[in-house]
Amino acid sequence: MDMMMASSLLTRRCDKDTLVAHAKGHRPITCLVYTLLLPWAAEVAREYQLQSALLWIQPATVFDIYYYFSGYSEVINDNISDPSCSIKLPGLPLLKSQDL
């Protein structure tokens, strides 16, 4: 097991312990806010039937690119090495392949 996975498992275990301790102390946690850096946090929230919310910590432009990538992946992949190629995604300015 690599260090990253071990650290993630340890952190997940500690967070579960924290949730249980707060519930027993009559100060229950009712919502878990997490980022892309802690994708397992949503699983912990589901396990304890907590509401959860993803806090998007990247620029909105990146969110748009992720959102539309699935519909344009072939165009992007076919032209990624062509520096003169431009791609127009809805709601965004014209993007060059180097922007992606």
C-alpha positions as CSV (number, residue, x, y, z in Angstrom):
1,M,0.0,0.0,0.0
2,D,1.5,3.4,-1.0
3,M,1.7,6.3,1.4
4,M,-1.1,8.3,-0.3
5,M,-3.6,5.5,0.1
6,A,-2.5,4.8,3.7
7,S,-2.9,8.5,4.5
8,S,-6.3,8.6,2.9
9,L,-7.5,5.5,4.8
10,L,-6.2,6.9,8.1
11,T,-7.9,10.3,7.5
12,R,-11.1,8.6,6.5
13,R,-11.1,6.6,9.8
14,C,-10.3,9.7,11.8
15,D,-13.2,11.6,10.2
16,K,-15.6,8.7,10.9
17,D,-14.5,8.8,14.6
18,T,-15.0,12.6,14.6
19,L,-18.6,12.2,13.2
20,V,-19.4,9.6,15.9
21,A,-17.9,11.7,18.7
22,H,-19.9,14.8,17.7
23,A,-23.1,12.8,17.5
24,K,-22.5,11.4,21.0
25,G,-21.7,14.8,22.3
26,H,-25.1,16.2,21.2
27,R,-23.5,18.4,18.6
28,P,-24.1,16.3,15.5
29,I,-22.7,17.2,12.2
30,T,-25.5,17.7,9.7
31,C,-23.7,18.5,6.5
32,L,-20.3,17.6,5.1
33,V,-18.7,20.0,2.7
34,Y,-15.8,18.5,0.7
35,T,-13.5,19.3,-2.3
36,L,-12.1,17.2,-5.1
37,L,-9.1,16.5,-2.9
38,L,-11.3,14.3,-0.6
39,P,-13.5,12.3,-3.0
40,W,-14.1,9.7,-0.3
41,A,-15.9,12.3,1.9
42,A,-19.1,11.8,-0.1
43,E,-19.0,8.1,0.7
44,V,-18.6,8.8,4.4
45,A,-21.5,11.3,4.3
46,R,-23.7,8.6,2.6
47,E,-22.7,6.0,5.1
48,Y,-23.8,8.3,8.0
49,Q,-26.8,9.6,6.1
50,L,-25.5,13.2,6.1
51,Q,-26.2,15.8,3.5
52,S,-23.0,16.6,1.5
53,A,-21.9,19.4,-0.8
54,L,-19.0,19.6,-3.2
55,L,-17.1,22.8,-2.9
56,W,-15.7,23.5,-6.3
57,I,-12.2,25.1,-5.7
58,Q,-11.2,25.5,-9.4
59,P,-12.1,28.4,-11.7
60,A,-15.6,28.2,-13.3
61,T,-13.9,27.9,-16.7
62,V,-12.3,24.6,-15.7
63,F,-15.8,23.4,-14.5
64,D,-17.2,24.3,-18.0
65,I,-14.4,22.4,-19.7
66,Y,-14.9,19.3,-17.6
67,Y,-18.7,19.5,-18.2
68,Y,-18.4,19.8,-22.0
69,F,-15.4,17.5,-22.4
70,S,-17.5,14.4,-22.8
71,G,-19.3,15.8,-25.8
72,Y,-16.2,17.2,-27.4
73,S,-13.5,14.7,-26.4
74,E,-13.1,13.4,-29.9
75,V,-12.5,16.9,-31.4
76,I,-10.1,17.8,-28.5
77,N,-8.2,14.5,-28.8
78,D,-7.9,14.7,-32.6
79,N,-6.5,18.3,-32.5
80,I,-4.6,18.5,-29.2
81,S,-1.2,18.6,-30.9
82,D,-2.3,21.2,-33.5
83,P,-1.4,24.7,-32.0
84,S,-3.6,26.5,-34.6
85,C,-6.7,24.5,-33.8
86,S,-9.4,26.3,-31.9
87,I,-12.4,24.8,-30.1
88,K,-15.6,26.7,-29.2
89,L,-17.3,25.3,-26.1
90,P,-20.7,26.8,-25.1
91,G,-20.4,29.8,-22.8
92,L,-16.6,30.1,-23.2
93,P,-14.3,32.2,-25.4
94,L,-12.6,30.5,-28.3
95,L,-10.0,28.1,-26.8
96,K,-6.7,26.9,-28.5
97,S,-5.6,23.4,-28.0
98,Q,-2.8,24.6,-25.8
99,D,-5.4,26.1,-23.4
100,L,-6.7,22.7,-22.8
